Amino acid sequence: MQFPNCLGCLDGKHCVLKKPNKSGALYHNYKGTFSVVLLALCDARYRFLFIDFGSYGHNNDAGIYDSSALGAALEMGALNLPPPSTLPGTDLLTPYVVVGDGAFPLKPYLMKPFSGQNLLTEKDVFNYRLSCCHRLIENTLGICSRMWRILLKPIETSIKSADASIKAVCALHNFLIAEENTDFSPARMADRNEE
């Protein structure tokens, strides 16, 4: 990971489901399907550090993050993050951060890419490194989806059962990584950047 002081990478995944009874448009998302959102934070070893599941599909990642336990804990400074440290090769004290994509709000503890086109070289390099780092959560969610196919097709259970199933999938994912199971190698399954 070429993004110093990164605590983890954050993203949301729409888990498609059969339209819940009497739900109106609550679960209807921008893709035209019905979904519940899995908000996940992972580390450099593809482990889930935090998950929040159950937000309506019509909500965006930033809104889900803002109302999540993780968002509240980071905002209140309740996570006992490490103190700022110097970046490699500099004397610049820099805080530890979570990396998100452009959908998330910029905060002292939450980095997102610079927006716009024709950016200065420094901003382009920053965006490239941030994008490479953010790919960790995309890969983690992709690996999880391929391993447990429940995330690849519409979930046909109640929201309560879907919640338990998704949490179980994330726990099993972390368990296999902790066990260093040879049949389950996230690094081998992930996208790579050739530099």
C-alpha positions in Angstrom: 0.0 0.0 0.0 1.5 3.3 -1.1 -0.5 5.5 1.2 1.3 6.1 4.5 -0.7 6.4 7.7 -3.7 4.7 6.2 -5.8 2.8 8.8 -8.2 1.3 6.3 -10.3 1.7 3.2 -14.0 2.4 3.2 -16.7 1.7 0.6 -20.3 0.7 0.3 -21.8 -2.3 -1.6 -25.4 -2.6 -2.7 -26.6 -6.1 -1.9 -29.5 -6.7 -4.2 -32.6 -8.2 -2.8 -36.1 -9.1 -3.8 -38.4 -6.1 -3.2 -39.5 -6.2 0.4 -43.2 -6.1 1.0 -44.7 -2.6 1.7 -41.3 -0.9 1.4 -42.3 1.7 -1.3 -39.1 3.2 -2.7 -36.9 2.9 0.4 -34.9 0.0 -1.0 -34.9 1.3 -4.6 -31.4 2.3 -5.7 -29.9 4.4 -8.5 -29.3 1.2 -10.5 -33.0 0.5 -10.7 -32.9 -2.5 -8.3 -33.8 -3.0 -4.7 -30.9 -3.2 -2.3 -29.6 -3.0 1.2 -26.1 -1.4 1.6 -23.1 -3.0 3.2 -20.7 -0.3 4.4 -17.3 -1.8 5.0 -13.9 -0.8 6.2 -10.9 -3.1 5.5 -7.2 -3.2 6.2 -4.2 -4.0 3.9 -4.7 -7.8 4.6 -8.3 -7.7 3.1 -9.8 -8.1 6.6 -13.0 -6.4 7.5 -12.4 -4.0 10.4 -15.9 -2.6 10.5 -19.2 -3.4 8.7 -22.6 -1.7 8.8 -25.4 -3.5 7.0 -29.0 -2.6 6.6 -29.2 0.9 5.2 -31.8 1.5 2.6 -30.7 1.2 -1.1 -31.8 4.7 -1.9 -29.2 6.2 0.6 -25.8 7.2 -0.7 -22.5 6.1 0.8 -21.9 9.5 2.5 -25.3 9.5 4.2 -24.8 5.9 5.4 -21.3 6.7 6.7 -22.6 9.8 8.5 -25.2 7.8 10.4 -23.0 4.8 11.1 -21.3 3.9 14.3 -17.9 4.2 12.6 -18.7 7.7 11.3 -19.9 8.8 14.8 -16.9 7.3 16.5 -14.4 8.9 14.1 -16.2 12.3 14.4 -16.1 12.2 18.2 -12.5 11.0 18.3 -13.6 7.9 20.3 -11.4 5.3 18.5 -8.0 6.1 20.1 -6.3 6.5 16.8 -2.5 6.6 16.8 -1.1 10.1 17.1 0.1 11.8 13.9 3.5 10.6 12.7 6.0 11.8 10.1 5.6 10.7 6.5 8.6 8.7 5.1 11.4 11.0 4.1 9.9 14.2 5.6 9.4 16.0 8.9 5.8 16.6 8.2 3.4 15.3 11.0 0.4 13.7 9.4 -2.7 12.2 11.0 -3.7 8.6 10.5 -6.7 8.4 8.1 -9.3 6.2 6.5 -9.4 6.3 2.6 -12.7 6.6 0.8 -13.8 7.4 -2.7 -15.3 10.7 -4.0 -18.7 9.8 -2.5 -17.5 10.4 1.1 -17.0 13.7 2.9 -13.5 15.1 3.3 -12.5 15.1 7.0 -9.2 15.3 8.9 -9.4 11.5 9.4 -11.1 10.7 6.0 -9.3 11.2 2.7 -11.0 11.3 -0.7 -9.7 12.2 -4.2 -9.4 15.7 -5.5 -12.3 16.3 -7.9 -12.0 17.9 -11.3 -10.0 17.4 -14.5 -6.6 18.7 -15.5 -5.3 18.7 -12.0 -1.8 19.7 -11.0 0.7 16.8 -11.1 0.8 16.7 -7.3 -2.9 16.2 -7.1 -2.9 13.6 -9.9 -0.2 11.6 -8.0 -2.2 11.9 -4.8 -5.4 10.7 -6.5 -3.5 7.8 -8.1 -2.0 6.6 -4.8 -5.4 7.0 -3.1 -7.1 5.1 -5.9 -4.5 2.3 -5.6 -5.1 2.2 -1.8 -8.9 2.3 -2.2 -8.7 -0.7 -4.5 -8.2 -2.8 -1.3 -11.8 -2.4 -0.2 -13.0 -3.0 -3.8 -11.0 -6.2 -3.9 -12.1 -7.3 -0.4 -15.7 -6.9 -1.4 -15.1 -8.7 -4.7 -13.3 -11.6 -3.1 -16.1 -11.9 -0.5 -18.7 -11.9 -3.3 -16.9 -14.6 -5.3 -16.3 -16.8 -2.3 -19.9 -16.5 -1.0 -22.2 -16.1 -3.9 -25.0 -14.7 -1.8 -23.6 -11.2 -2.7 -23.8 -11.9 -6.5 -27.5 -12.5 -6.8 -30.7 -11.1 -5.3 -31.2 -12.1 -1.7 -34.5 -13.8 -1.4 -34.9 -13.7 2.4 -36.2 -11.2 4.9 -34.1 -8.2 5.7 -33.4 -9.7 9.2 -32.1 -12.9 7.6 -30.1 -11.0 5.0 -28.5 -9.0 7.8 -27.5 -12.2 9.6 -26.2 -13.8 6.4 -24.1 -10.8 5.3 -22.6 -10.5 8.8 -21.8 -14.3 8.8 -20.1 -14.0 5.4 -17.9 -11.1 6.6 -17.0 -13.1 9.8 -16.2 -16.2 7.7 -14.1 -14.1 5.4 -12.0 -12.8 8.3 -11.8 -16.3 9.9 -10.3 -17.8 6.7 -7.7 -15.0 6.5 -6.8 -15.4 10.2 -6.4 -19.2 9.7 -4.2 -18.5 6.6 -6.3 -21.1 4.7 -4.3 -22.1 1.6 -7.5 -22.5 -0.4 -8.4 -18.9 0.4 -5.7 -16.4 -0.6 -7.0 -12.9 -0.9 -3.7 -11.6 -2.3 -3.8 -14.1 -5.1 -7.5 -13.3 -5.9 -7.1 -9.5 -5.9 -6.4 -7.0 -8.7 -2.9 -5.8 -8.8 -1.2 -2.6 -9.9 1.8 -3.1 -12.1 4.2 -0.2 -11.4 
